[in-house]
Amino acid sequence: MSKFEKLNVSVREGKGTSFARKLRLENKVPAVLYHSGVEGTSLSVEKNELYKALKTGQFIFEIKVGDKEQFVLVKEVQYHPVTDEIIHVDFQQVKEDQKISLEVPLRTEGESEGVKLGGILVQLLNVVTINCKPSNVPEALSVDISDLEMNSSLFVKDIILPDDVEMVTAEDIAVVSVQEPKKEEVVEEVSEEGEEPSEESTDEEQGEKSSADSGESEASSEDNEKSDEEAKE
């Protein structure tokens, strides 16, 4: 008995935007099955059944096209940009005894020593590409962060792989790190000249300005009196 969940599909004759719109109104999703070296086969699948299948976390399903049962890999799922509903899906035919390349999710396990000391855990990579047989595809890969200290990282090469699974993603790519929290900088407001004037200096400056204004007034009065005397003469 196959370990892959079965997905019911139907061969569709019509193509184009108008036919695809009609399928969606019938709660069906247009799909294409691609074969190696063979033109793709147009299919349709019930929307609710497709959603249910994808929620299982599996990547490979068993379908029946005509009288032929085969295994397919979900290569691409297209979503509506506004409603986020699935509007199209691409399947790739695979053979159970041949290795395939695909992306799988990456998860962390454990509690980091650096996080216990107040560090912030940052996951830098969420998926990796692996190479394996369809029957060995893991739902996800895990990386143990228990010994991850402050200001340190784990890399792709630190991921432990199941048997018969090969890593395709470059091993020197960082997967997760623990960083020190950023310290908030306190910025003080300053005057345009770079310093805040003190109350004392402000009072002194105002006093000097008052004295200067008073002196100018007295000098102006003396000049007016002198001008009047000269005019009388």
Buried (B, 14 or more C-beta within 10 A) or exposed (E): EEEBEEBEBBEBEEEEEEBBEEBBEEEBBBBBBBEEEEEBBBBBBBBEBBEEBBEEEBBBBBBEBEEEEBBBBBBEBEEEEEEEEBBBBBBBBBEBEEBBEBEBEBEBEEEBBBBEEEBBBEBEBEEBBBEBBBEEBBEEBBBBBEEBEBEBBBBBEBBEEEEEBEBEBEEEEBBBBBBEEEEEEEEEEEEEEEEEEEEEEEEEEEEEEEEEEEEEEEEEEEEEEEEEEEEEE
